[in-house]
């Protein structure tokens, strides 16, 4: 009986809690400047589900391109293609459906 209690005691205290990986994926918009190549996947967090816009605006403030997409709450991924742009620097701006600017980053294009 003592052996059974000792084995049961060891079994109960030798179990460990499962390891849950809680690595945080950095948002593409965390930095003010980013270097990008012709095609790159970007990750960013959204506050809730809804319609969002990614805008490419040149340094003179002129709209170059716009993408409308349906985002989900939390982590989202998009692929940006900048290989055909003539500029060396361009802003990538994230807007929500109410036209409120959520995030902005200056892209330095490496072609």
NORCORWO-V950296 format. One record per pair of residues at least 24 apart in sequence whose C-alpha atoms are under 6 Angstrom apart, sorted by sequence separation. I is the first residue (numbers start at 0). J is the second residue. If there is no record, write none. Layout:
i;j
I;J
I;J
This chain:
i;j
48;72
47;72
46;72
45;72
45;73
44;73
44;74
43;74
44;75
58;89
43;75
57;89
42;75
56;89
42;76
56;90
41;76
55;90
41;77
55;91
40;77
54;91
40;78
54;92
39;78
53;92
39;79
53;93
38;79
52;93
38;80
52;94
37;80
51;94
37;81
51;95
37;82
51;96
50;96
32;104
34;106
31;104
32;105
33;106
34;107
35;108
36;109
32;106
34;108
35;109
28;104
